[in-house]
Amino acid sequence: MKQAYTLLTLILILIFVLTFSACKPIENDDSQEEALDRKPSLNDQVKREGLEADRKVRIGFSMDTLEEERWLKDRDLFKQAVEALGAEVEILASQGDDALQISQAETLINQGIDVLVIVPHNAESTAIIVKKAHAAGIKVLSYDRLVKNSEVDLYVSYDNEMVGELQAIASINMVSKGNYVLIGGAETDNNAHLVKKGIFNVLQPLIDNGNITIVYDQWTKDWLPENALANMQEALQANGNDIDAVIAGNDATAGVIIQELEKRELSGRIPIVGQDAELAAIQRIVAGTQSMTVYKPIKDLTQEAAELAIKLAKGMEIHTDTIINNGRSDVPSVLLEPIPVNSTNIEETIILDGFHSRESIYN
C-alpha cells in the first residue's frame, strides 16, 4: 500500500511539471533577439535595392587647366556624355597648380563621388591623389595624360607616340634635309615625352645619316605660351634665323612661334606643325602660316571616358587590348587613333565631325 502511494505521488508531480512547462511562454535570449533585429525584412531589402538602382553615379572630374581651347571642349563634351548616360559630374580645374589640384581632388573625394577622372598637371605629384582616392574606396581613371608611379585603375587617351610620328612625317615630307627646332610641351606631362619619342622614331634615321640636324630642343614649362615664345626667340637667336622646320608641342605653342616668325618676316617660309586642331590653328593652315596639326576627336575621347568611368563606378570588369607601365604598375589602357590634318583634308575631318564649322574657319 505504501509503495502504491509513493508511485501515485511521483505520477502527480510529473503531471504538474509537464503542465507548468507547457503553459510557460518561451523566452528568447538577448543574442537571438539581436540576430532577429539585424536580419532585414524582405520589404527592406527590396527598398534598398530599388534606391541603389535609382541612384545616379557621381563622377568627379579633376582637370589641370581650362586656359586652352581644347580643354574647354573636353570639359563641355565630357559633361554632356556623362549626363546623357544618366550620371552626374562635378568638375574642378586647378589652372596648373599642383597643390590646388590635390586639394580639389580631396574635395571631390570627400563629397562622396563614385569614381574620379583626372587630367594630371604633374604626372608624378598627382600619384598621391590616386592613393587618397583608393583609401576612400574610389577608383581612378587617368584622362588623356597618364598619372605616373601609381596604381591608377585605367588610362584613356589618344596614341600620343603616334601624334609625334605624324608630326615628324608631315615635317620631313616638306623638309627632308635641314635644321630642325623642337619645342615640346611641359616636361612634367607624360604625353609630351610620348610625343617626343614618336618624333624621334621618325627623325632618328635622318639624323643619323646627317640629313637632319636638331639645332634646338627644349621643353615648354607648364605649357605656357610665353615660355614657348621665349624658347623660339632663343632658338632663332642661337641659329641666326637659320631654321628649316619647327615641331611644336601643340597648337597654342605653334601660335606664338608663328607670331615671332611674323615679326622677323619669316612666317610661311618655315613649316610649323602642332596638335589639337584648335580653331586658330586651322585658320592658320588655311592662311598658309601653319602647315599641319594633329586632330584628336575630343567627342570620341570624352564618350569613351564617360562610359568607362561609369563602368568603374559600378564595379564592372573592363578588358583592354593595351597595357602601359607607369613606373609602378601595368595600367589597362585605351588608346584612340589621332588624325593628321592639313589644307587638303579639313573638310572631311574637322568640318565633317562638327569640331569647327566651315563658317568659323573660313571667315
C-alpha positions in Angstrom: 0.0 0.0 0.0 2.9 2.3 0.8 4.6 1.6 -2.5 1.4 2.3 -4.4 1.1 5.6 -2.6 4.7 6.6 -3.5 4.2 5.7 -7.2 1.0 7.8 -7.3 2.8 10.8 -5.7 5.5 10.6 -8.4 3.0 10.5 -11.2 1.2 13.5 -9.9 4.4 15.5 -9.6 5.4 14.6 -13.2 2.0 15.7 -14.5 2.3 19.0 -12.7 5.7 19.8 -14.1 4.7 19.0 -17.7 1.6 21.1 -17.4 3.5 24.1 -16.0 6.1 23.8 -18.7 3.5 23.8 -21.5 1.8 26.9 -20.1 5.0 28.9 -19.6 5.9 31.2 -22.6 9.2 30.6 -24.3 11.7 33.3 -23.7 14.4 34.2 -26.3 17.8 35.2 -25.1 19.3 38.6 -26.0 21.5 37.2 -28.7 18.5 35.7 -30.5 16.6 39.0 -30.3 19.6 40.9 -31.7 20.0 38.4 -34.5 16.4 38.9 -35.4 16.8 42.7 -35.2 19.8 42.6 -37.6 18.0 40.5 -40.2 16.3 42.8 -42.7 12.8 42.1 -43.8 12.1 41.3 -47.5 10.5 44.7 -47.8 13.6 46.5 -46.5 15.8 44.6 -48.9 13.6 45.5 -51.9 13.5 49.1 -50.9 17.3 49.3 -50.5 17.9 47.6 -53.9 15.5 50.0 -55.5 17.3 53.0 -54.1 20.6 51.7 -55.3 19.2 51.2 -58.8 17.7 54.7 -58.9 20.8 56.5 -57.5 22.8 58.3 -60.2 26.5 57.6 -60.5 28.5 60.6 -59.4 31.8 61.3 -61.2 34.5 63.8 -60.1 36.5 65.3 -62.9 39.8 66.9 -61.8 41.2 69.0 -64.6 44.6 70.6 -65.0 43.6 73.8 -66.8 40.8 75.5 -68.8 43.0 78.1 -70.3 43.3 76.4 -73.7 40.5 75.9 -76.2 40.8 72.1 -76.3 40.3 71.7 -72.6 37.1 73.8 -72.7 35.9 71.3 -75.3 36.9 68.4 -73.1 35.0 69.8 -70.1 31.8 70.5 -72.1 31.8 67.3 -74.1 32.6 65.1 -71.1 29.8 66.7 -69.1 27.4 66.1 -72.0 28.5 62.5 -72.4 28.2 61.7 -68.7 24.7 63.3 -68.3 23.5 61.5 -71.5 24.4 58.3 -69.8 22.3 59.2 -66.7 25.2 60.1 -64.4 26.3 63.3 -62.7 29.7 65.0 -62.8 31.4 67.6 -60.7 34.2 69.4 -62.5 37.1 71.4 -60.9 40.2 72.8 -62.6 43.4 73.8 -60.9 44.9 76.1 -63.6 48.3 74.4 -63.5 48.6 74.5 -59.7 49.8 71.1 -58.3 48.8 71.8 -54.7 45.4 73.1 -55.7 44.7 70.1 -57.9 45.5 67.8 -55.0 43.2 69.9 -52.7 40.4 69.9 -55.3 40.7 66.1 -55.7 40.3 65.7 -51.9 37.2 67.9 -52.0 35.7 65.7 -54.7 36.6 62.5 -52.8 35.0 64.0 -49.6 31.8 64.8 -51.5 31.2 61.1 -51.9 31.9 60.6 -55.6 31.8 57.1 -57.1 34.8 57.4 -59.4 37.5 60.1 -60.0 38.6 61.1 -63.5 41.8 63.1 -63.5 43.8 65.1 -66.1 47.1 65.5 -64.2 49.1 68.7 -64.4 52.1 66.9 -62.9 52.3 63.2 -63.8 54.4 62.4 -60.7 52.9 64.5 -57.9 49.3 63.5 -58.7 50.1 59.9 -57.7 49.1 61.0 -54.2 45.6 61.7 -55.5 45.2 58.1 -56.7 46.4 56.9 -53.2 43.9 59.1 -51.4 41.0 58.0 -53.7 41.8 54.3 -53.2 41.9 54.8 -49.5 38.3 56.0 -49.8 37.3 53.1 -52.0 37.1 55.2 -55.1 38.7 54.1 -58.4 40.6 56.5 -60.7 40.6 56.9 -64.4 43.5 58.8 -65.9 42.2 61.0 -68.7 44.4 62.0 -71.7 47.5 62.1 -69.6 48.9 59.2 -67.6 49.5 59.5 -63.8 52.9 58.1 -63.2 54.1 55.8 -60.4 50.6 55.0 -59.1 48.1 52.2 -59.0 45.7 54.1 -61.3 42.9 51.8 -62.5 42.5 52.9 -66.1 44.1 55.2 -68.7 42.1 56.6 -71.7 43.8 58.8 -74.2 44.9 59.1 -77.8 48.1 57.4 -79.0 50.5 60.2 -78.2 53.5 58.4 -79.6 51.7 58.3 -82.9 51.0 62.0 -82.6 54.7 62.6 -82.6 55.2 60.3 -85.6 52.5 62.1 -87.6 54.1 65.5 -86.8 57.6 64.2 -87.9 56.3 62.5 -91.1 54.5 65.7 -92.1 57.7 67.7 -91.4 60.0 65.5 -93.5 57.6 65.4 -96.3 58.1 69.2 -96.5 61.7 69.4 -95.4 63.8 66.2 -95.7 67.1 68.0 -95.1 67.9 70.9 -92.8 67.9 72.4 -89.3 65.0 71.3 -87.1 63.8 73.0 -83.9 61.7 71.0 -81.4 59.7 73.0 -78.8 57.9 70.4 -76.8 55.3 70.5 -74.1 55.7 70.5 -70.3 58.4 68.2 -69.1 56.0 67.2 -66.2 53.4 65.9 -68.7 54.0 62.3 -69.7 52.2 62.9 -73.0 55.0 65.3 -74.0 57.5 62.6 -73.5 55.5 60.2 -75.6 55.1 62.7 -78.4 58.8 63.3 -78.4 59.5 59.6 -78.5 57.3 59.4 -81.6 59.1 62.3 -83.3 62.5 60.6 -82.9 61.1 57.3 -84.1 60.8 59.0 -87.5 63.6 61.5 -87.4 66.4 59.4 -85.9 67.4 57.7 -89.2 67.7 61.1 -90.9 69.6 62.5 -88.0 72.0 59.5 -88.2 72.7 60.0 -91.9 73.2 63.7 -91.5 70.2 64.9 -93.5 68.6 66.5 -90.4 70.2 68.4 -87.6 68.3 69.2 -84.3 69.7 72.7 -83.6 67.3 73.4 -80.7 65.3 71.0 -78.4 63.6 72.4 -75.3 60.5 71.7 -73.1 57.9 74.4 -72.5 57.5 74.9 -68.8 53.9 74.4 -67.7 52.7 74.5 -71.4 52.7 78.3 -71.1 52.7 80.2 -74.5 55.1 82.9 -73.1 57.6 80.2 -72.3 57.3 78.7 -75.8 57.8 82.2 -77.2 61.0 82.6 -75.1 62.2 79.2 -76.4 61.6 80.2 -80.0 63.3 83.5 -79.6 66.3 81.7 -78.1 66.3 79.2 -81.0 66.3 81.9 -83.7 69.0 83.9 -82.0 71.2 80.9 -81.4 71.0 79.9 -85.1 70.9 83.3 -86.8 67.3 82.5 -88.0 68.7 79.6 -90.0 65.9 77.2 -89.2 64.2 75.0 -91.7 61.3 73.4 -89.7 59.7 73.6 -86.3 57.8 70.8 -84.5 55.7 72.5 -81.7 54.2 70.8 -78.7 50.7 71.9 -79.5 48.8 74.5 -81.5 48.9 77.1 -78.7 52.7 76.8 -78.8 52.7 76.9 -82.6 50.7 80.1 -82.5 53.2 82.1 -80.5 56.1 80.7 -82.6 54.3 81.9 -85.8 53.8 85.4 -84.2 57.6 85.6 -83.6 58.3 84.5 -87.2 55.9 87.2 -88.5 57.9 89.8 -86.6 61.0 88.6 -88.4 59.3 88.3 -91.8 59.8 84.5 -91.8 56.1 83.5 -91.4 55.0 81.0 -94.1 58.6 80.2 -95.0 59.3 77.8 -92.2 57.0 74.7 -91.9 55.3 74.6 -88.4 53.4 71.6 -87.1 51.3 71.3 -83.9 48.5 69.3 -82.4 44.9 69.7 -81.0 43.3 71.2 -84.2 42.4 74.5 -82.4 40.3 76.9 -84.5 43.1 79.4 -84.7 45.4 76.6 -86.0 43.0 75.5 -88.7 42.7 79.2 -89.7 46.5 79.4 -89.9 46.6 76.3 -92.0 44.1 77.9 -94.4 46.3 81.0 -94.4 49.4 79.1 -95.0 51.3 80.1 -91.9 50.9 76.7 -90.1 51.5 73.5 -92.1 49.7 70.8 -90.2 48.0 69.8 -86.9 47.1 66.5 -85.3 43.4 66.2 -84.8 42.2 64.1 -81.8 38.4 64.0 -81.9 37.6 65.0 -78.4 34.0 63.8 -78.6 35.2 60.3 -79.1 37.6 60.6 -76.2 35.0 62.0 -73.8 32.4 59.4 -74.8 34.8 56.6 -74.2 36.0 58.0 -70.9 32.4 58.6 -69.7 31.3 55.1 -70.5 34.4 53.5 -68.8 34.2 55.8 -65.8 30.6 54.6 -65.1 31.7 51.0 -65.5 34.4 51.6 -63.0 32.0 53.2 -60.6 29.6 50.2 -60.9 32.5 47.7 -60.3 32.2 46.2 -63.8 35.1 44.4 -65.3 37.0 46.3 -68.1 39.2 44.4 -70.6 41.6 46.4 -72.8 44.0 45.4 -75.6 46.8 47.6 -74.3 48.7 47.7 -71.1 51.1 50.6 -70.3 53.5 50.6 -67.4 53.5 53.9 -65.5 56.6 53.1 -63.5 54.8 51.4 -60.7 52.0 49.3 -62.3 50.7 47.9 -65.6 47.8 50.1 -66.3 44.9 48.9 -68.6 44.8 51.4 -71.4 42.5 52.5 -74.2 44.3 54.5 -76.9 42.4 56.1 -79.7 44.0 56.9 -83.1 44.8 60.5 -84.0 44.3 62.1 -87.4 46.8 64.3 -89.3 45.1 67.5 -90.8 46.5 69.8 -93.4 45.0 72.1 -96.0 43.8 69.2 -98.1 41.6 67.3 -95.7 40.0 70.0 -93.4 36.5 69.4 -94.9 36.4 65.6 -94.4 37.8 65.7 -90.9 37.3 68.8 -88.8 34.2 70.2 -90.6 32.5 66.8 -91.1 32.8 66.0 -87.4 31.4 69.3 -86.5 34.6 70.1 -84.5 34.7 73.5 -86.1 32.2 75.0 -88.6 33.1 75.9 -92.1 32.0 79.5 -91.4 34.2 79.9 -88.3 37.2 78.5 -90.3 36.9 80.5 -93.5 35.5 83.7 -92.1 
